[in-house]
Amino acid sequence: MSRKDAPTVAKTLLSVVDEIVAEAKAGSAAVPAERRHSGQIRVVHLLTGDGIPTNQAAARRVLHQIVAERRYGGDVDYKLAMWTCASHVTCLCTQVVV
């Protein structure tokens, strides 16, 4: 990545999620209909950030593009959980104290 702003990070994250969803859809299509539990694929995206606001902004963009804009139609139940890396939080706090 040449830039690490929120739109660029979000675009990169979306490209990875797109690949994962495509593979999950292909795998789901291979399962006979009578063996599937539902028509939806559930994607739980666990994202660790480093404590800077850019990562949170990128996560909001990803969530908006997937959920609000219905990027995958009704085929995917997408959930996003984001938290900040504990060592990054400690380093940021130490930097402020010093």
N, C-alpha and C positions, 0 to 999 in steps of 0.2 A: 504494500500500500504506500503510495506516495504521500498521501495526506491522512491524518488521523482525526478528521472532524466527524461530527455525528452522521451526516449523510453518507460519507464514504464508509464508515464502520458499519452502518446499517445496511448498505448495499452489499458489503462483503458477507455479513451475517445472513442476509436474505438469500444470497447465492448458495450458501451451504445448506440452509433449510430447504430451498427448492430441490436440491439434489437428494436430500434425505426423503422428502415427501414423494418425489418421483420414484425412488426405489421402494418405498413402502407401498405405494399404489401398485407398482408392478408385482410386488410380492403378494399383495392382497388379491389381485386379479387371478393369481395362480391357485388360490384356495377355492375349493368348490363352494358354491353359494350356501349349501345346507350346513357347512362347517363354520361359516362366519358368524360371529356374535352380533354384529351390526354392520350397517353400510358405511360407517365412518371409521376413519383412521385416527387414532389418538396420538398426538405428538406433545410430549412434555419436554420443553426446552429449558434446561438448567444453565444459566448464564452467570459467570463470575466476573465481576468488574473490578477495577483497581482503585476505585474511590474518586475518580474525577467525573465531573458532570457530563462529559462527552459520552461516556459509556451509558449512563442513564438515558440521555437524550436519544442515543442510537437504539436502545432497547424499546423506548416509547415509539420510535418510528417503525421498528420491526413489528411490534404488536399492532400498531394502527394499520399498517399495510396488509397484514395477514388477517386480522379479525375484522376491523371496521370496513375495509375495502373488499372483504371476502375473496382474498387472493386465490384460494383453492376451492371456491364454491362451498357447497355443503358437505364435501367429501372428507374434510379434515377438522377434527376438534383440536385446536391448538391452544396450549397453555404455556405461559412464560413465567419463570421464577428467576429473579435476579437478586444477588446479594453481593456484598463487597468483600473482597479477600481480606482476612484478618491481618495478615502481615502488612498489607498496604495501608490499612487504617492505622496500625501502630506506627508505621513510618511517617505517615502524614501528621499524626498527633505529635510525634517526637520532633518533627521539623518545626511545627508551630511553637512548641515549648522552648526549643533552642533559640 
